[in-house]
């Protein structure tokens, strides 16, 4: 589990094909902070995708990325030199500074626009229709591994659904979101509590009471 509080802005060192089918890759990332105590089998979120450490170097770590992760996230578009948001798995005795983040990406979204302000930037992203029910104004959402508060969301069923987030200078400085350009693709994870509520109510509606 993660909290969506990015610990370090890392950089992709290399991407190598893994296995014989070419459907998986070995991703090596430079991140001196998150790799400082990384051990084989540890979890590190890379742009919001939970990956398992398989090797560690001097200030770097390597993780397997399977086809499912490549298909469901933007990791397949990374190249050597790409900046990435990094976060180690949360400690049970630590503060939950953001919200509950699993590192299981629900989909991707494109940056539609950004409106710079004096003390914050407002970013508008397209909202995939299948994720729309889980996004509410003032609720939590994870964008490329960053825990954010939804500042605005389109009406349900709108022709072009979207959500907006307002980013303070620290978030712009410390994460990849500060350098996003219009059209860029980001990883989205909605609040897992909303998904559990939907599932519970759906099951309750069809299951007869004892």
C-alpha positions as CSV (number, residue, x, y, z in Angstrom):
1,X,0.0,0.0,0.0
2,X,1.1,3.6,-0.7
3,X,-0.1,7.0,0.3
4,X,0.4,9.0,-2.9
5,X,3.0,11.3,-1.3
6,X,5.8,11.2,-3.9
7,X,9.2,10.8,-2.2
8,X,11.5,11.3,-5.1
9,X,11.6,12.4,-8.7
10,X,13.5,9.6,-10.4
11,X,14.8,8.9,-13.9
12,X,14.5,5.9,-16.1
13,X,18.0,4.5,-16.8
14,X,17.1,1.6,-19.1
15,X,14.3,-0.6,-20.4
16,X,15.2,-4.1,-21.5
17,X,13.0,-6.8,-23.0
18,X,12.5,-9.7,-20.6
19,X,11.7,-13.3,-21.5
20,X,11.3,-14.8,-24.9
21,X,8.0,-13.2,-25.9
22,X,9.0,-9.6,-25.6
23,X,5.8,-8.9,-23.7
24,X,7.6,-7.9,-20.4
25,X,10.4,-5.6,-19.6
26,X,13.1,-5.0,-17.0
27,X,12.8,-1.4,-15.9
28,X,15.8,0.2,-14.2
29,X,15.3,3.5,-12.5
30,X,17.6,5.9,-10.8
31,X,16.3,7.0,-7.4
32,X,18.9,7.2,-4.7
33,X,16.4,7.8,-1.9
34,X,13.9,5.0,-2.6
35,X,16.7,2.5,-3.5
36,X,18.8,3.3,-0.4
37,X,17.0,0.6,1.6
38,X,15.4,-1.4,-1.1
39,X,15.6,-5.2,-0.8
40,X,14.7,-7.9,-3.3
41,X,10.9,-8.3,-3.3
42,X,10.2,-4.8,-2.0
43,X,7.4,-2.7,-3.6
44,X,8.1,0.7,-5.1
45,X,5.4,2.8,-7.0
46,X,6.7,4.1,-10.3
47,X,4.2,6.8,-11.7
48,X,1.6,5.1,-9.5
49,X,2.3,1.5,-10.6
50,X,3.3,-0.9,-7.9
51,X,6.4,-2.7,-9.0
52,X,8.5,-5.4,-7.3
53,X,12.3,-4.8,-6.9
54,X,14.3,-7.6,-8.4
55,X,17.8,-6.0,-8.3
56,X,19.5,-3.0,-6.8
57,X,22.5,-1.0,-7.9
58,X,24.3,2.2,-6.9
59,X,21.4,4.6,-6.5
60,X,19.2,2.5,-8.8
61,X,16.7,-0.4,-8.7
62,X,15.3,-2.8,-11.3
63,X,11.8,-4.1,-11.5
64,X,9.9,-6.6,-13.7
65,X,7.0,-5.0,-15.6
66,X,4.6,-7.5,-17.0
67,X,2.3,-7.1,-20.0
68,X,-0.7,-6.4,-17.9
69,X,1.0,-3.4,-16.4
70,X,2.3,-2.2,-19.7
71,X,-1.2,-2.5,-21.3
72,X,-3.1,-0.8,-18.4
73,X,-0.7,2.1,-17.7
74,X,1.6,4.6,-19.4
75,X,4.8,2.7,-18.4
76,X,5.0,1.3,-22.0
77,X,5.7,4.9,-23.2
78,X,8.7,5.5,-21.0
79,X,12.2,5.9,-22.5
80,X,15.6,6.3,-20.9
81,X,15.8,9.7,-19.3
82,X,12.0,9.9,-18.6
83,X,11.3,11.4,-15.2
84,X,9.1,9.3,-12.9
85,X,7.4,9.7,-9.5
86,X,8.7,7.3,-6.9
87,X,7.3,6.2,-3.6
88,X,8.2,3.3,-1.3
89,X,5.5,1.2,0.3
90,X,3.9,2.8,3.3
91,X,5.0,1.7,6.8
92,X,2.3,0.6,9.1
93,X,3.5,2.9,11.8
94,X,3.7,6.0,9.5
95,X,1.4,8.9,8.8
96,X,-1.1,8.5,6.0
97,X,-0.4,11.9,4.5
98,X,-2.4,11.3,1.3
99,X,-5.0,8.6,0.9
100,X,-5.1,4.8,0.5
101,X,-3.3,4.1,-2.8
102,X,-2.9,0.5,-4.0
103,X,-0.6,1.1,-6.9
104,X,-3.1,-0.7,-9.1
105,X,-3.8,1.6,-12.0
106,X,-7.4,1.7,-13.2
107,X,-6.7,3.4,-16.5
108,X,-5.0,6.3,-18.2
109,X,-6.1,9.9,-19.0
110,X,-4.9,12.7,-21.2
111,X,-4.1,16.2,-20.0
112,X,-6.6,18.4,-21.8
113,X,-5.4,21.8,-20.5
114,X,-3.5,23.6,-17.8
115,X,-4.3,27.0,-16.5
116,X,-1.4,28.6,-14.6
117,X,-2.3,30.8,-11.6
118,X,-0.3,33.0,-9.2
119,X,0.0,30.2,-6.6
120,X,-1.3,27.1,-8.3
121,X,-1.9,25.5,-11.6
122,X,-5.3,24.0,-12.6
123,X,-4.9,20.8,-14.7
124,X,-7.9,19.3,-16.5
125,X,-7.8,15.7,-17.6
126,X,-10.2,13.6,-19.7
127,X,-12.2,11.2,-17.5
128,X,-12.6,7.7,-18.9
129,X,-16.3,6.8,-18.8
130,X,-15.8,3.6,-16.8
131,X,-14.1,5.6,-14.0
132,X,-16.6,8.4,-13.9
133,X,-18.8,6.9,-11.1
134,X,-15.8,6.9,-8.7
135,X,-14.7,10.5,-9.1
136,X,-16.4,13.2,-7.0
137,X,-15.6,16.8,-6.3
138,X,-13.4,17.1,-3.2
139,X,-12.7,13.4,-3.3
140,X,-9.3,11.8,-3.7
141,X,-7.7,10.6,-6.9
142,X,-4.2,9.4,-7.8
143,X,-2.5,10.9,-10.9
144,X,0.8,9.3,-11.8
145,X,1.2,8.2,-8.2
146,X,0.4,11.6,-6.7
147,X,-2.5,11.8,-4.2
148,X,-4.6,14.8,-5.3
149,X,-8.0,16.3,-4.4
150,X,-10.5,16.7,-7.2
151,X,-11.3,20.4,-7.5
152,X,-14.0,20.0,-10.2
153,X,-15.6,17.3,-12.2
154,X,-18.0,17.2,-15.2
155,X,-21.6,16.3,-14.8
156,X,-22.4,12.5,-15.1
157,X,-23.1,11.6,-18.7
158,X,-21.5,14.7,-20.2
159,X,-20.4,14.3,-23.7
160,X,-16.7,15.0,-22.8
161,X,-16.2,14.0,-19.2
162,X,-13.3,15.5,-17.3
163,X,-11.9,16.2,-13.8
164,X,-9.7,19.0,-12.6
165,X,-7.0,19.2,-9.9
166,X,-5.3,22.3,-8.5
167,X,-1.6,21.9,-7.9
168,X,0.4,23.9,-5.3
169,X,4.0,25.0,-6.1
170,X,5.4,22.1,-4.0
171,X,3.6,19.5,-6.1
172,X,4.6,21.2,-9.3
173,X,8.3,21.2,-8.1
174,X,8.5,17.7,-6.6
175,X,6.6,15.6,-9.2
176,X,6.4,15.0,-12.9
177,X,3.1,16.9,-13.0
178,X,4.9,20.2,-13.1
179,X,6.3,19.4,-16.5
180,X,3.2,17.8,-18.1
181,X,2.3,19.2,-21.5
182,X,-1.2,19.1,-23.1
183,X,-1.9,15.7,-24.5
184,X,0.4,13.9,-22.1
185,X,-0.9,10.5,-20.8
186,X,-1.0,9.9,-17.0
187,X,-1.9,6.9,-14.9
188,X,-5.2,7.1,-12.9
189,X,-6.2,5.2,-9.8
190,X,-9.6,6.0,-8.2
191,X,-10.4,5.7,-4.6
192,X,-10.6,2.0,-3.7
193,X,-13.3,2.7,-1.1
194,X,-15.7,3.9,-3.8
195,X,-15.1,0.6,-5.7
196,X,-15.8,-1.5,-2.6
197,X,-19.0,0.5,-1.9
198,X,-20.2,-0.1,-5.4
199,X,-19.5,-3.8,-5.2
200,X,-21.2,-4.2,-1.8
201,X,-24.3,-2.4,-2.9
202,X,-24.5,-4.4,-6.2
203,X,-24.2,-7.7,-4.3
204,X,-26.8,-6.6,-1.8
205,X,-29.2,-5.7,-4.5
206,X,-29.2,-9.2,-6.1
207,X,-28.6,-11.4,-3.0
208,X,-31.7,-12.3,-1.0
209,X,-31.6,-11.7,2.7
210,X,-31.5,-14.8,4.9
